[in-house]
Structures are given as structure tokens and as C-alpha cells.
Amino acid sequence: MPVPTLPLDVEHLFDLCTKHLARDSEDLRHNYLGALPEGRGRYSEGWRFPHVEPHFNGDPMASGALNRVTFVYLAPRDAADGFKVSVRGTFAPLYEFIPLQRAGDSRFFATTLLLPSGQCFRYRYATGGGEELDAVNPQTTTEDNGARWSSFFTLAAFEAITFERWERVILDRLTRHILPFNTEDARIFLERLGGQQRSNHPYLARFDIGVGVVNFLDKLLAREERHQLFAYKTCLSIIDQLVRQRNPYLEPRDMNEDMFVLLYDQMVSGNVPGWDYGRYDNPKYFLEILRRHTITAAFSHPKYGGNAGAAAWDYLSARYRDGDGKTLFDWRRAIEPPLGNSTEYRG
């Protein structure tokens, strides 16, 4: 079956592009300490492209199943009137080239596809001069044969794309001490949500801890907070080495919780015995970054990969009640079905 393509909404396209791609200067705005190679730092927030949005098809119970993905190509200034560009990727047979349309008389070429949520894709642009990576999107992936592709993910993706397994284990152990769920009552509550009460929730990808924090961080560091990726990679490496020195007999995932409680408290103080200050000189600052990201992850909309099955919202709903036992956090009134019961919200 061909990939569903939506009519190009030129006005909406210009809304998406004006701030981020309309700058004439070729000078770099930033490169985030080398995190944005190959000149991508000349674009403002290039991680926004391809642009991924929720899609509402009129069926509230199917909300979240599909995303609108808009591919945008900025043609060269000297491009001829007959300039053409197309895209091919893993969202369709790789021999299929999907043409992009010119938006009015601008340099923008675009197409909007309907793609399933919760997935990762690779793609390239094709012009008369051959194939090329997306010059705007900083996300790339390299296959085993060395072939490079631009890449992106749709909402609620759970495939790990930023962190290796050992890094996710350490993130899991650390973030447990940041959230309000690291108590016996909270653990029982989350385990209860792991059964029937969460079975019908969309966006449920529970491959790390109960509220999907590590998955959120994995996606956050691929796009919005990519400039913090160096800090994460460096500090997780230091922490892995440090805890292995303190207990050389167990893998970090099997170490006693007291080990990470002590490490967390030491990072709060900024004085961590054995920390490699030559590689990263402020463990307390990294912990502050991690805390901000973790709280955001746990209580965000589940479509962003955290708050799996709305578990954190359910926790707040059960935790905070008035004198009559009525919840003070009735989140279902604000969210569309099947998660909530709002008839106005569209994701």
C-alpha cells in the first residue's frame, strides 16, 4: 500500500519554517560544542525537521495511532525553475521516491505523510545530483555497511536511539531517587497500574521503569536537548567506572540500592570521591540537569515517551484529594480519548 500523503498546507508550512529556516546568512548560529556537525548549526532548532505532529482522523478512540510528518527541503538559491526533489526512506519500499512540492514561489519544497506513531525511520533526499542527507535535521544513523541516513522518530517511539543499554541502566538507577515514586506505597501503586488498568492505554512503552523516564530522556537528548548530550555521555561513563570501582563484583543493574543512594547524595554535595573531575568538573550541575529532565519526563504527555500509560498522572490523581475524597487532579478532563474524556483536545 502506498504511504498516505496529505495535501500540502502552504500557510502551515510557512508557519513551521519562517523562524527556523528563513535566515539568509550562511554563518553558524551555534554548534553546541561540536554536537551539530556539517554546518547544521546555521539553522535555528533544526531538530524540528521533519516536523512530526499528532493526527486526528475523526475517531477519538484512534487518537495517537498516526502522525503527520512534514518533510521540508530548502532548495539552493541558484536552483533552476524546474528543480525537483524527492524523498525515500524506510517508511515505504526503498525503491519508491516520493516527490516534494514547491511551496508557492519560495525555496521550500515539502510533502506531508501519514506515518504510524511509535516508530523510527531513516530517509534521504534525492535531486538531479544524486542522494543526500537532510542538511537541517541533526539526527543521523550509520548502518553496519557504513551507509549513512538521516533519521527521525514519531511520537511515543520506544526504540532506544541515543543511549546504549549500560547507559540506560545507570539512568534508571539514578532517576529512581529523583521521582516521588521511590517509596513502598508508590511502587505498589505502579505495579497495580501495570495490570489491567494500564492495558488499554496508548503510548505504553514500559521498557525501563514504571513511568518511562529513560525512554523520554533517550528521545529528548536526540532532539531538543541535544546540546546536553556530551554531558550525559561523559558523566554516565564516569559513573559507570566509579560504581564498578566501588563494587567490582556486580553489574550496576544488580548493585544494592544503597550504592546509588550514596552516589546521589555525594553528587548533591558536589564532592564525589573517585569522580574524574578532569573530564567533567561539576557533578552537582549534571545532577541538576538530570533532575530537570527527569521531572519533565515523568509528568509530560505520554506521547513524548515518558509518563507511560499516564502512570504519573494517575499517581497524582490518587495522591491529592479533597476532604470528600474527590481528586484534585482530574487530568482526564483535559486529555483526549482513549487516555482521557475531553472532546476538545486533539493531541
Secondary structure as GFF3:
##gff-version 3
##sequence-region A 1 347
A	DSSP	beta_strand	5	6	.	.	.	ID=ss1
A	DSSP	alpha_helix	10	21	.	.	.	ID=ss2
A	DSSP	three_ten_helix	40	42	.	.	.	ID=ss3
A	DSSP	three_ten_helix	46	48	.	.	.	ID=ss4
A	DSSP	beta_strand	51	54	.	.	.	ID=ss5
A	DSSP	three_ten_helix	60	62	.	.	.	ID=ss6
A	DSSP	beta_strand	66	74	.	.	.	ID=ss7
A	DSSP	beta_strand	86	89	.	.	.	ID=ss8
A	DSSP	beta_strand	98	99	.	.	.	ID=ss9
A	DSSP	beta_strand	101	102	.	.	.	ID=ss10
A	DSSP	beta_strand	108	116	.	.	.	ID=ss11
A	DSSP	beta_strand	120	127	.	.	.	ID=ss12
A	DSSP	beta_strand	130	132	.	.	.	ID=ss13
A	DSSP	beta_strand	140	142	.	.	.	ID=ss14
A	DSSP	beta_strand	148	153	.	.	.	ID=ss15
A	DSSP	alpha_helix	165	175	.	.	.	ID=ss16
A	DSSP	alpha_helix	184	193	.	.	.	ID=ss17
A	DSSP	alpha_helix	196	199	.	.	.	ID=ss18
A	DSSP	alpha_helix	213	220	.	.	.	ID=ss19
A	DSSP	three_ten_helix	226	228	.	.	.	ID=ss20
A	DSSP	alpha_helix	229	246	.	.	.	ID=ss21
A	DSSP	three_ten_helix	252	254	.	.	.	ID=ss22
A	DSSP	alpha_helix	257	269	.	.	.	ID=ss23
A	DSSP	alpha_helix	283	299	.	.	.	ID=ss24
A	DSSP	three_ten_helix	302	304	.	.	.	ID=ss25
A	DSSP	three_ten_helix	308	310	.	.	.	ID=ss26
A	DSSP	alpha_helix	311	319	.	.	.	ID=ss27
A	DSSP	three_ten_helix	331	334	.	.	.	ID=ss28
###
